[in-house]
Structure formats: C-alpha cells, structure tokens
C-alpha cells in the first residue's frame, strides 16, 4: 500500500484534485467526510458541541447548526484550539481504522493499492506521519479570498478569518514533498495532477 497525504488551504482546489485522483484509481479517505459523519445527531463531535454550547448550536431537527458553530470557533482562537483538540483525535482514529481495513483487503489485489488521505489540516495536526509522501494543492492568498467570497458568499473579513485560522500556504509549501499548482485554469490543474500521478504513481 502506498499512502499519499493530500492537503491544501481552504478554497485551494484540493477537492477537485481528490476527485481526479479517485477517477485515476486511488482510494480516497476524506477527513472532512469523517468529521461530518461524526457531527451528525448523536455522533461524538455533535455531542461535544452540544455539551459546550448547548441548544444555540442545534437546529430544530436536532442537526448541528454549523454556521453557529463556525461563528464561535473562528472568532475566538481559544475556541478554535478547543475544537481542534477535541475533533482531531476522533477523526484520526476513524481514519486509521479505515487504512487498516484497506490494508487487510490489499492481499487480494493484483497491484499495489494507492490510498489518498484527503486532510485539510494534514500538517497542522501532524498527520503527515501516516503517509509515505505529501502532496500540496497550492494557490495564492488572494485567490483563496476571491474563491471563498464567490463560493461561500463571504465578505473579505470572513474569508480572511477562515484562511488565517490555518497554517499559511507558504509554510505548507515548505513542508510538502510535491506541489500541485492551482493558480491557473481547471484544465491546467488537472494536467498537473495527471503529470504527477504518471510520474510518481504509475512509473
């Protein structure tokens, strides 16, 4: 099994790259999807939010009011720290279990399994130790802001608040083994993905 840690800042284009790698044959383990499932009613993360904030972050249908949570954790660094320290071990445990389950299946395959750990906070949480190599989807700060404003209907202050809650792209760039540039068109991005896949995975 070959494990690739895929990361990138918010609105960097990581999800597009992840989908393309899946189309190329990689098995994707998406940390965000694990987090969303754990935040469903009755889930471990849902319970932690309810215990800390109460009914104010719970919708009438018992689902988590994610916007209400975001307003609290991204406006207060101490709350963001609490959230990360609470959620990361829960998500990591699920992720590791999925890798173990895939490893058990690999003996039945004719070729090596390529597993991509799709983790936005790969370096922040130090989960790069789970991977054989790390790939960063890189873009500029200004492009992140523009994409968040357009995609999430945020103003500039909200967009910068979200971006600044993560490690900077430049710092991530210095830590990653391989860089996928996303400062141009979608076609250029996918071409870069295919080039890296063919050079490193299907060589």
C-alpha positions as CSV (number, residue, x, y, z in Angstrom):
1,X,0.0,0.0,0.0
2,X,1.2,3.5,-0.9
3,X,-0.3,6.3,1.2
4,X,-0.4,9.9,-0.1
5,X,-1.2,12.7,2.2
6,X,-3.2,15.3,0.2
7,X,-3.6,18.7,1.7
8,X,-4.2,22.4,0.8
9,X,-5.6,25.5,2.3
10,X,-9.3,26.3,2.2
11,X,-10.5,27.1,-1.3
12,X,-7.2,25.8,-2.8
13,X,-8.9,23.3,-5.1
14,X,-8.0,20.2,-3.0
15,X,-11.4,18.6,-3.5
16,X,-11.1,18.9,-7.3
17,X,-7.7,17.1,-7.1
18,X,-9.1,14.5,-4.8
19,X,-11.9,13.7,-7.2
20,X,-9.5,13.4,-10.1
21,X,-7.2,11.1,-8.1
22,X,-10.2,8.9,-7.4
23,X,-11.0,8.8,-11.1
24,X,-7.4,7.7,-11.8
25,X,-7.8,4.8,-9.4
26,X,-6.8,6.0,-5.9
27,X,-8.8,5.1,-2.9
28,X,-9.8,8.3,-1.0
29,X,-10.2,8.6,2.7
30,X,-11.7,12.1,3.3
31,X,-11.2,13.5,6.7
32,X,-13.9,16.1,6.2
33,X,-16.5,13.4,5.4
34,X,-15.5,11.6,8.6
35,X,-15.9,14.8,10.5
36,X,-19.3,15.5,9.0
37,X,-20.5,12.0,9.9
38,X,-19.2,12.3,13.5
39,X,-21.1,15.7,13.7
40,X,-24.5,14.1,12.8
41,X,-27.0,13.9,15.6
42,X,-25.7,11.7,18.3
43,X,-22.2,11.5,16.9
44,X,-19.2,12.1,19.0
45,X,-18.4,15.5,17.7
46,X,-22.1,16.6,17.7
47,X,-22.2,15.6,21.4
48,X,-19.0,17.6,22.2
49,X,-20.5,20.8,20.6
50,X,-23.8,20.3,22.4
51,X,-22.1,19.8,25.7
52,X,-20.0,23.0,25.2
53,X,-22.5,25.4,23.6
54,X,-26.0,23.9,24.3
55,X,-29.1,24.4,22.2
56,X,-27.8,27.5,20.5
57,X,-25.8,25.3,18.0
58,X,-28.6,22.8,17.4
59,X,-31.3,23.2,14.8
60,X,-35.0,22.3,15.3
61,X,-34.4,18.9,13.6
62,X,-31.6,18.1,16.1
63,X,-28.9,18.6,13.4
64,X,-25.9,20.7,14.1
65,X,-26.1,24.4,13.2
66,X,-22.7,24.5,11.5
67,X,-22.9,28.3,10.9
68,X,-23.5,28.9,14.6
69,X,-20.5,26.7,15.5
70,X,-18.3,28.5,12.9
71,X,-19.3,31.9,14.3
72,X,-17.9,30.8,17.7
73,X,-14.8,28.9,16.8
74,X,-13.4,31.1,14.0
75,X,-13.9,34.3,16.1
76,X,-12.1,33.1,19.1
77,X,-8.7,31.4,18.9
78,X,-9.2,29.6,22.2
79,X,-12.4,28.1,20.9
80,X,-10.7,27.1,17.7
81,X,-7.9,25.5,19.7
82,X,-10.5,23.6,21.8
83,X,-12.3,22.4,18.6
84,X,-9.1,21.1,17.1
85,X,-8.0,19.3,20.2
86,X,-11.5,17.8,20.6
87,X,-12.1,16.8,17.0
88,X,-8.7,15.7,15.7
89,X,-8.3,12.6,17.8
90,X,-11.8,11.4,17.0
91,X,-11.3,11.9,13.2
92,X,-7.8,10.4,13.3
93,X,-9.0,7.2,15.0
94,X,-11.6,6.7,12.3
95,X,-9.1,7.5,9.5
96,X,-6.5,5.0,10.9
97,X,-9.2,2.3,11.2
98,X,-10.1,2.8,7.5
99,X,-6.5,2.5,6.5
100,X,-6.2,-0.8,8.5
101,X,-9.3,-2.2,6.8
102,X,-8.0,-1.3,3.4
103,X,-4.6,-2.9,4.2
104,X,-6.4,-6.1,5.1
105,X,-8.0,-6.1,1.7
106,X,-4.8,-5.5,-0.3
107,X,-3.7,-9.1,-0.3
108,X,-6.5,-9.9,-2.7
109,X,-5.4,-7.3,-5.2
110,X,-3.1,-7.8,-8.2
111,X,-1.3,-4.5,-7.8
112,X,-0.4,-2.0,-5.1
113,X,-3.3,0.0,-3.6
114,X,-2.9,3.8,-3.7
115,X,-4.6,5.4,-0.8
116,X,-5.0,9.2,-0.5
117,X,-5.6,10.7,2.9
118,X,-7.5,13.9,2.0
119,X,-6.8,16.1,5.0
120,X,-7.1,19.9,5.0
121,X,-5.1,20.2,8.3
122,X,-2.6,17.5,7.5
123,X,0.4,19.5,8.7
124,X,-1.3,21.4,11.5
125,X,-2.4,18.1,13.0
126,X,0.9,16.4,12.2
127,X,-0.8,13.5,10.4
128,X,1.8,13.5,7.6
129,X,3.5,10.7,9.6
130,X,0.6,8.5,8.5
131,X,1.6,8.9,4.8
132,X,4.5,7.8,2.6
133,X,4.6,11.3,1.0
134,X,2.7,14.5,1.0
135,X,1.1,16.4,-1.9
136,X,0.0,20.1,-1.6
137,X,-2.5,21.8,-3.7
138,X,-1.1,25.3,-3.8
139,X,-2.8,28.6,-4.6
140,X,-2.3,32.2,-3.6
141,X,-3.9,34.0,-0.7
142,X,-5.7,36.4,-3.0
143,X,-7.2,33.6,-5.0
144,X,-8.3,31.9,-1.7
145,X,-10.1,35.0,-0.7
146,X,-11.7,35.5,-4.1
147,X,-12.9,31.9,-4.2
148,X,-14.3,32.0,-0.7
149,X,-16.2,35.2,-1.4
150,X,-17.7,33.8,-4.5
151,X,-18.3,30.2,-3.4
152,X,-19.4,30.7,0.2
153,X,-20.9,34.2,-0.1
154,X,-18.5,35.6,2.4
155,X,-17.2,39.1,2.8
156,X,-13.5,39.7,2.8
157,X,-13.2,39.8,6.5
158,X,-15.0,36.5,6.9
159,X,-12.9,34.9,4.2
160,X,-9.6,36.1,5.7
161,X,-10.7,34.9,9.1
162,X,-11.2,31.4,7.8
163,X,-7.9,31.4,5.8
164,X,-5.9,32.8,8.7
165,X,-7.2,30.1,11.0
166,X,-5.0,27.6,9.1
167,X,-1.3,27.3,8.5
168,X,-0.2,29.6,5.7
169,X,0.1,28.1,2.2
170,X,3.8,29.2,2.1
171,X,4.6,27.3,5.2
172,X,2.7,24.2,3.9
173,X,4.7,24.5,0.7
174,X,8.0,24.3,2.5
175,X,6.8,21.1,4.2
176,X,5.2,19.2,1.3
177,X,7.0,16.6,-0.8
178,X,5.3,17.6,-4.0
179,X,3.4,20.7,-5.2
180,X,0.3,20.8,-7.4
181,X,-0.1,24.4,-8.7
182,X,-3.6,25.8,-8.8
183,X,-3.2,29.4,-9.9
184,X,-4.5,29.0,-13.4
185,X,-7.3,27.2,-15.2
186,X,-9.1,24.0,-14.2
187,X,-7.6,22.3,-17.2
188,X,-4.1,23.3,-16.1
189,X,-4.7,22.0,-12.6
190,X,-5.9,18.6,-13.9
191,X,-2.9,18.4,-16.3
192,X,-0.6,18.9,-13.3
193,X,-2.4,16.2,-11.4
194,X,-2.1,13.7,-14.2
195,X,1.6,14.6,-14.7
196,X,2.4,13.9,-11.0
197,X,0.3,10.7,-11.0
198,X,2.0,9.3,-14.1
199,X,5.5,10.3,-12.8
200,X,5.2,9.1,-9.2
201,X,2.5,6.5,-9.1
202,X,2.3,4.8,-12.5
203,X,6.0,4.9,-13.3
